[in-house]
Amino acid sequence: MSLKDASSVDGGPAGDTAALQRLSGTLDIAIERLERARPFAKSRYQRPVLDVVGRIIAQPDGLGLVRQRAARMDAAGLFAGSDWDRPEALLPQLVGGTLVSEDPVFQALETASLARFLAVADGEARHDNLHADGARHFLTQVLALNLKDLFGVAGEAARQLGARHDLKRRVLQHIADHIGLNDVLSVLVSEIWRLLEQRSVQAGVVKDMIAQIAIALNERGTEPGSTRLGAERLVSALFGPTTASRDDPGLPVYLERLSVADETGLSHEAMGFARAMHDTGLVSDYHAAFLTWALDFDRRPLIPEALGLGSTGLDCWRHYRGLIERLVRTAVTAATPQAAYGLAMLLDRGILHHAPMVPALERQIALRLEGAARERIALGFGPAVPPETQLLAGVLQVLGQPLGVGQGANPTCQSARAIALWALNDPDYLLHLVTQVAEFDTLQMQFEGTAINSADLPVGLAGTGPIDADPVSVLLVAHLDRIYAEMGRLCAGRPGDPHTWINPQFHGWWVSRDCAVAVDVATGKLAGYDDFLRRFFATYHPAYNGGRPLGHPQPAGIAVTDAQQRFVGWHAIAILRVAEDQYGKMRIYFYNPNNDSGQDWGNGVVVSTAGHGERHGEGSLEFDAFLSRVYLFHDEPLRNRHGEDIPAEVIEAVRAQAVASWASDRVPEPADAEA
C-alpha cells in the first residue's frame, strides 16, 4: 500500500501518537513565525523550524508529517539563503551523504527538501523551477545511488552511524513507497536503459547507479526474468564484459591473463569490449586497460577491433593511425575510460577527413593548461590524471557524441547548445575556442564587427562555471555565458527579440538570419501567432516547403510545460531534422541540452527518445505537438511566402494545443489584438 493512501499521517497507526501530535503543533507555530518574518530576518526563524523537523523525523512515523508541510515550509522561506533554495540545481549524488551528516540541521534540510520533491512529484504542490517529472526523476536517481542502504545488509560502517543510518534508510524507504515503486530495482534498471539510449557524455552518475545495482544483486538478488537480465547486462558491461574479465578479477590479474592469451582469445576480448560498449555506451576500466596493453605490446590491429569501428572509422584508422594511437595513449585511461567510446564515434563520423581537424587534435594533445583553467578542471575532476588528460578525454567525447552534451544543473542551455552544435557543424572552431581558454583564460568573439573579450566582462548566470558537466563545458561555459550576456546588452533598445541578432553571431553562419517570435517581447502576449505557425510549416514541413531537407541544425526556443500543461519556462533547443517515422507520422527530431530529453509536457505531448526513429541523443515529437510548444525559430529572410496553402484547421489544431498549455494566459484581449 502506498503511504499516501494510508489512514495515518505516515502510513500506520503509530503516526497518531500524542508525541507526534504535539510536535506537529509546534512545527505549525514555527512555520507561521517564519512566514511572518521579513526577508532580511528569515534566517533567525529558520533554525526553530529545522529543530522541530529534526525531532519529527527522528520518530518512525514522522516523515509523512514533514511531507504534508513541505510546500508551506518552502514558501515560507525555509531554504532561503541555502544551496537547497534552487531545487533544480541540486545533485542526487550528494543526498546520501547529507542524510547521515553529523549536523542535524543539514539532515533536517535534506529531508525537508526531499519531502518537497515528493510533494511536487505527486502533484500535491507546485514549484516555479521544478515540475513533477523532474522531481520524480531526481528521486529515482537518489534511490538508485543509495540502493545498498535500501536493500543491503547494514555493514560495519553503517552500524557505526547508528541512528543516522537508520534515518537515511527510513527516508529512502519512504520515498520508494510514496512514489509507488513496487519493485525499485525493476524501475531503476528501466530508467538506466532509457538514459543510456540518449548517450550522455556524462556517464558518471549512471555508472554509480549500476555499481549500486551490482551491490543489490549480490546482497539481495532478484527473481529470474527480464529485470534480472537487464540488470546483469548493465553490471557485466562495466565489471565483466569479456571472457577474461567476467569474474571482475581486477586490472593486475586481467593484464596477466592477456599476456598468456592466444590470438583467437585476444580477438574475442576485443570484440567483446566493442559489443558491450556500443550496446550500452559505457566503457569498462578493463576496456581502457586492453587498449593500452595492445599498444604497449605491439598488438595494434586489435585497436580498431576493440573500438568496434565501422567502414568510415576503419578508413580513418588506415589514414591517421599514428594520431589515433597517440589519442589512445594520452586520453584513454582507467580514470577516463569513456574517451574510448568518444574516440570510436569520432572516427565513425569521419571528421578526421576534414582538413583542419588533424592539426587541431595534434595541437590539443600538446596543449598545456595554465592558471585558472587548470584549476577549474582539477577542481571538477580530481587528481587521478592530469587536467590535460581530462580535457583531451572530454574533447573526444564531445566530438564523438555532440548530442550528449548537457548543461547539468545550470541555467546555461544556450552555452551547452552552442558547444553541441559546434561539435556537430564546426568541430575545428570548437577546438580553437578550447585552445583560447586553456592558454589565455579568456574567449574572444565578434558581434557585428565589435570584438568581445570574456575576460573584460562581469560574471554571468553560470557564475565561475559549472563543475557538474563534461570537461569541455567546465572550461568554456563561464566564458560563453559572459559573451552571450554581452551580446544581449549590445542588442538593448532594438525592437523585437534579441535572439534575432544573437543566435547567428553566437553560433555561426549556418543559422538562418531571420527570426520568427510567437509573442510580443514587451507584453509576453501572443502576437501574429497564426502567421507564426504558417511560417514554421512553410520552413520545416516537407509537404509545405517543397520537400527541402534541413541542411544545418537550427536553434529554436520552446515554452516548456509540465505534465499538467503548466508553463515552466523558456528553453533553448536545436531542430535537427524532420522526417516520417516508421508509422508514417511526420516528426521533428531535436536536441535538448538538459541532460534528459524524455519529458511529459502534458496533454499527451510526451517526448520520445527511442522507438520512433531517433538517433542517440535525439528527442522527437510529432510535428504538430512539437510546434505547439515553439515560441521562436529561425528562417531565411529572402523567403516571402509563408504557408498560405496550409488548411485553416491544421493551424487551428496547433493553436488550440498552445492556448491550452503555455499560452493560456497569453491570448491578447480583443482590443489589444485590434490595436
N, C-alpha and C positions, 0 to 999 in steps of 0.2 A: 504494500500500500504506500502511495506517495505521501510524504509528510504533509503536503499542503492540504490533503484530504482528511487528515486525522482530526479527531474531535478535540484534542488538546492543543495548546499553543505550539508544541513541538513534536506531535505525533504520538503522544502517550499520556496516560492519566497522571504521570508524575509531574507533568507541566502545571498542574493545578495546585501545587504545594503553596502553603502560606508564605514561605520564604520567597518564592519566586514572584508571588503577587506583590509582596512588599517592595521587592527590588524593581518590579515593573512600575509601580507608582513613583518610586524615587527617580527612575530614569525619565519618566514623563516630565517631572518637575525640572530636572536638569536640562532636558531638551528645550522646554519652554523658556528657561532663562537664557539659553544660547540663542534662541530665536529672537528674543527681545534685545539682545546685545547689539550695540552699534558695530559696524565693520571693524573699526580700529580696536575694539575691545573683545572681539571673538575669542582670541587666544586665551583670555582669562577664564572663559566659561567652557572651553573645550575639554580641559582636564577633568572637571567633575563628571561630564558625560562619559568620558573614557574610563574613569574609575568605576562607574556603575556598570558599564558594558563589560569590563573585565571581571567583575564579580558575578554577573549574569552568565557569561559564557563558561565560567568555572562549574556551573550547575549542569548536570547531564541533559536537562531539557530546556536550556536557556537559549539555544541558538535560534529557534524559531521566533522567539520574542524579539530578538535583535533584528531579524529579517523583516518582521512586520513594521518596524520603526526605521528601517534603513533609509527610505526615501525622505522621511521627515528630518532625520539627522543630517542627511546630505544637504537638503535645502536650508537647514538652519545654519550651516557653515562648519560642520564638524571637521571637514577635510581642508578647510581654507588655510592656505599657507604651507601645506604639506605636499609631498610627492603624490599623495592619493587624491589631490584635488582635480587631477586630469586622468580619469579612468581609461581614456583611450590611449594613454601613453604608458600604462602600467605593463610590466613584463611578467608573464605567468611563471617564468623560471625563478623569480625571486620570492614567490609567495611562500613556498615550503619553508625556507629559512626564516622568514619573518614570523611565521606561526609558532616557531619554537624559540623565538628571541628571549633573551633574559630580561628584557624590558617589557613589562606588562602593557605599557602604553602602546608599543608597536604591535603587540599581539592583538590588543583591542582594536586598533586602527585597521589592521589587516582583516580581522574578522568582520568588522563593520563594512569594510569595502567589499568583501566577498558577498555579504548579505545584500548590498546594493546591486551587485551584478545579478544575484539570484532574482531580486525583485524586478529588475529590468528584463531579464531573460523570460520571466513568467508573465510579463505584461502587467504586473501589479504597479509598476512605477515607470516614469519616463525620465530620460536624461538627455540634455541637448547634444552631448558629444558621444552618446552610446546608444546603439539600437539593440533590439532583442537578439538578433543573430550574432552580433559581435559579442554580446555578453555571454551567450551560450557557448560560443567558440572559445572564449577566454577560459571559462570554467572547465570545458572539456580538456583544454591544454593543461590546466592546473592539475586535474585528475591524472592525466597521462604522465606528467612529470613526477608524480608522487604515488605511483601505483604500489610501490613496495610498502608504503605506510598504510595503504588501504587494504591490501591483500596479504602482505607478507607477515611472517612471524617476527615479532619485535626482537631485534638483536641487542647486543650489549650496549651499543651507543644509544639506542632508543630507550633502553631501561635506565640509563644514566640520566636521561632527560626527564624521566618521571612524568609529572603532571603536564609538562609542556608537550610531550609527545602524545599524551592522552588527548589533550585539547586538539592538537593537529589532526589526529585520527578521527575524532568526532566531527570536526569541521568538514573534512573530506567526505565522510560518510553522509553527512547532512546534504552536501552538495550533490553527491551521487544519487541519493534518494529523491531529493526535491526536483531535480531536472529529469526524473523519470528514466534513469539508466538501469534497466533490469539486469543487463549484462554489460558492465562498464568496458570490459576488455573487448567485446564484440564491437561496441560503438567506436572505441578508440582505434581499433585496427582499421575499420572502415574509414574513419576520419583521416588516419595517416595515409592510406592509399589514395584518398581524394586529394590530399595536399601534395603527395608525390607526383600525381598526374600533372600538376601545374609546374613542376620542375623549378622551384625557387632556388636562387643562388644560395640563400641562407638555409643550410641544411642542419645546422647545429641543434635546433630545438627538436626537429623530427628525430634526429639520431638519439637525443636524450630520451625521447618518448620510447623509442624502440629498445633502448637499454633497460628502461623500467619494465617494458613488456617481457623482456628476457628474464628479468628477476621474478616477475609474477608467474611466468610459465614454469620456472624452476621450483618455486616455492608452493604454488597453488595448482598449476596445471589447468587444463580445460577438457571438456568432453571432446571426443573426436568430431570433426566436422569442418565446415568452411572457415569458421572463426580461427580454430587452431591452425589450419593450413595457411591462412593468410598471415597469421602472427609468425608462424615458423618461417615463412618465406622472407618476411622482413628481418627477423633475427639472423637468419642464415646469410642474407645479403651483406650484413655488417660483420658478423663474427665467424662465418664459416662458409664462404661462397664456393669453395672448390674442394676437391677430394683431399688434398693435403692440409687444408685448413679447417675441415669440417668440425673437428673436435676443439676448435679455438685453442691451439697449443701455445700461443704466444709467439712473438716475432723471432726470437733466437732459435727456437725449435723448428719453426716453419722454414727459416733460411737453411738450417741443416738438412731438412728434407729435400729442399730444392737442389742442394749440392750433390745428392745421390740419385736424383730422378733421371729417367731416360728421356729421349726426345719426345716420345709419344706422351709421356706423363706431363712434361713441360707444356706441350701444346694443349693438352686437356686443361691444365691450370689456366693458361692464357684465355682459352675460350670460355672457361667457367667464370672468370673475372668479367670478361666482356658481357656475357649474358646477364649476370647479376646486375652490373652497372646500368646497362641500357634498359633492363626490366624495371628498375626502381629509381634510377637517377642518383643512387647512393654509391659511394666508393668505400670499400673496406680498407683498413690500415694494411691488411695483407696484400691488397692490390698495389698500393703505393710501394710497399717493400719489394714486390715482384718486379715492378718496372725498373726500380733502381738496381736490383740484382741482375736483371737482364743486361743492363748497360755495363755494369762492373765486370761481368763475366763473358762479355762479348757474345751475348745471345740476342743481338739486335733484331733479327727477324721476328722475335716474339713480341716486340713493342706494338706494331700495328695490329697484331692478332689480339693482344690483351686490351687494346683500345677499342676493338670492335669496329674498325673503320670500314666505311662503305667505299664505293668506287671513287668518289671525289676525294675522300680522305686519303685513300691509298695513292692517288695521283699526287697529292700534296706531299705525302711521305717520300715518294720517289724523287721529287724535285727538291725538297727542302729538308732532307733527313738530318743534316748537321744542326740546323736551327732547332728542329723538333727535339733532338737528343739533348741539346742544351736547355730547352724549356723543361724537359722531364727532370733533368738533374737539379735545376735551380728552383723549380716550383712545386714538384710533386714530392711531398714528404709525409711522414706519419702525422704531422701536425696540420698538413694541408692536403689531405688525400683527394678532396673534391676537385682539385685542379686537374686531375686526370680526366674527369668527365668533361670539364670545360674545354680542355685541350682536344679531346675527341670530337666534340661538337663543333669547335672552331675549325678543325681540319675538314670535317664533313660539310661545312658551309662554303669551303673553298676560298676563303678571304685571303689566304696567303698568295693567291694569284693576282690580287690587287696590288699593283706595283709598290705603293708606299708602305705596305704592311710588313714586309720582311725587315727593312731597315728600322721601322718603328718598333718592332719587337726586339731587334738586336739592341736598340737604344734602351728599351725597357729592362732587358737583362742586365745591362751595365749601369743602370740608374742607381744612384745613392741618395737616400732620403736625408734631409737636413732639418734641423731646428724643430719648429712646431709641428711640421708634417710628420716627422719621425716619431715625435712624442705621441701624436694622436693615434697613429697606427699601433704603437706599442701599448697604449692605454686600452685600445679596443680589443686587441688580440693576444696580449700577453707575451712572455719572453721565450716561448717554446722554440721559435725560429726567429731570425732577424726580421725587422719590419719590411725590408726589401723582398724577402721571400713571401711574406703575407700579401704584399701588394701585387707581386707578379702572379701569384696564385689567383688573387681576386680579378686581375685583368683577364686571365684565361677564362675564368668562369663567366664574367660579364660578356666577353666577346663570343663565347660559345653558347651562352644562354641569355641573350638580351632580354627576353620576355620574363626572365626570372628575377630581374632587378626589382627590389621592393623598397618602400620608404620607411619600413619599420614603424615604430610608434612615434612618428614625427610628422608635423604638418608641412611636409615638403614634397607633395605629389608632383609639383611642377619640375623640380630638380631630378627626382627619380625617373620621371617620364623622359626628360631630356637625355639622361645617361643611357637609358634603354634604346631610345631612337637613334642616338649617335652610334651605339654599338651595332644597330641594325643597318643604318644607312651610310655612316661615315666613320668607320672604326679608327682610321688613322688620325682623324681630328680628335676623337676621344683620347687617344694616347698622347696627342700633342697637349691637351689640357692637363692630363695626368703629369706630364713632364714639367709643365709650368709650375704647378702647385708643389710638386715634390722638391724641385730645386730652389724655387723662389718664394714659396708660401704666399702666392698671390695668383690671380687669374685676370687676364686681360681679354676683353671682348669689345666689340663695336656696336653702337646703337645709332643707326642712320648717320654714320661718319664721326660720331662722338666716341672717343676712347673711354672705356670704363675699366678701372682697376679695383679689384675687390679689396686690396689692402687699404684703400682710401675710404672705404665705406663702413657705415655702422653695422653692428651685428643684426641679422635678420631674424625671421621666425625660427630658423634652425639653431639659433644660438651659436655656440662654438663648433657645432656639427654633431651629428649622431654618432653613437658608438655601437648601437644595436643594428648595424647594417653591414653590407659587404665592404671590403677594404677600399674599393674604388669610390663608393659613396661616402665612406668615412673621410676620405681625403678631399673629395670635391664639393660635397653638398653645401657646406657652410659658405664657400666662395660663390657657388652658383646661386644660392639663396640671396646673397647680398646683391649680386648683379641683377637678378630678376626684380628685386625690390627697387633698385635704382632705375631700371627701365620703366617701371611703373611710375616713378616720380617724374621722369622726363616726359611722360605722357599726360601729366596733370594738366587739366584745362582743355584737353581735346574732347570733342563730342564723341559719345559712344563708348564702347567697351575698350579698355586699353590693350586687351589681348589682340585686337586687330593689328597693332603695330609690334607688340612684344613678341608674339609667337614666331613670326618669320625671322625676326632679328635674333632671337634667343636660340631657336632650334636649327634653322638652316634654310637655304634657298628653296628646298623642296616643299616648304609649307606654302600653300596657296595664299595669295596676297590679299584676298578679300575675306571678310568675316561676317557671318550672319549671327545675330543675337536675338533670342526669343523674348527678352524682357527689356524694358526701359531701364537703363542703368540708374537713373536718378530716383525712380519711384519703386522699382522692383516689380512692376506690373507687366503682364503680357502686353507686347506691342507688335502689331502686324504678324500675329502668330500663324495664321493660315498661310500667309506668304512664306514665312519661315519654313513651315512644313513642306510646302510645294518645292521650295528651293532645295531642301535636303533630298527629297525624292529625285529631283532632276539631277542632282550632283552624284548620288550614290546608287540609286536603284537601277539595275541593268535594264529593266523594262522601260525606263523613262529617261535614260541618259545615253541611249544609242548603243548599249552593251559595252561601254568602256570600262575596263577593269581599273582598279585603283593602283596607280604606279608606286607612290610612296605613302607610307603611313601618315595620317594627318591628325594633328592634335585636335581635341574636342573637349567640351565641358559638359558634364552631366549633373543633373539635380538628383542626388542620392536620396532614396526614401527607404524607410524600414519596412518590416513585414506588414505593418498596418497602414502603409502608404503615406506615412507622415514624413515631411521634409526633414532630412538630416543635415545636408549641407551641399555646397558646390564642390565638384571634384574633377581633377584633370585626368583624362584618359587619352588613348590614341586609337583611331579607327584603322584597322589593319587590312581588312578585305571584306568583300561582300560576295556571297555565293549561296547556292542552294545546298541544303543538307541532303542526306540520303533519303529523306522523306519528301523531298520536293519543296520544302519550306525555305523561302529566302531569309538568310540570316546575316547579321553583321557580327564579324569576329573582331574583338578589340582587346587592347592591352590595358590592364588596370594595375597601377603601381602599388596597390595597398596590401600586397603580400598574399592575398587570398581572394580570387575573383568570384568564387561561388557565394552569391548573396541572394537573399529573398527581398525584393523591392516592393512586394505587395501586389495583391490582385492578380496573382498568377505570373507576375514578372519575376521569374527565378533564373538567375544567370547560370548557364551551363558551362562546365569546364571540361567535360568529356562526354562522348556518346552522340554528338551531333556534328562530327567532322572537325572538332577542334584540334589544333596542333598544341604541343606542350606550351603552356604559358598563356594561351588564349582563353578569353571568356566569350560567350556568344549568347545572343538573343534573336528571336525572330524580328524582322525589320521593324514592324510597327511598334512592338513592345520597346525596343531599344530607342526608337525615335521619340517615344512618349516621355523619355527621361532626358533628352538632349536639350540644352539651352544655348549652346554655342558650337559653331563649326566653321571651317574654312572652305572657301570656294574661289574659283578663278574670277577675277574682276571683269574679264572680257566677255563672259557669258551673259547674255541679256535676256534669255528666255528661261523661265523658271517654272516648268511643270504645269502649264496651262491645260494640258490634256489629261491631267490626273482627275479621276472622278471625285466629285464633292464628298461622296460617302466615305471614301478612303481617308480623306483629310479629316473628316468629322470623327471617324473612329479613333484616330490617333489623338485628336484634340480632347476627346472625352476622357481618354486614359490619363492625359496630363492634368486636366482640370479636376479629376477625381483623386489626384495624388499631390505632387509638389506644388501645382499651380492653383490649388483650391482657394487660396486667399489672394491670388494674383490676377484674377479677372478684373479688368477695369470697369468702373461704373459706366453706364451708357453715356453720360455727359463727358466723361474722360475719353471714351472711345471716339466720340464725335469730334472732340477737340483735337 
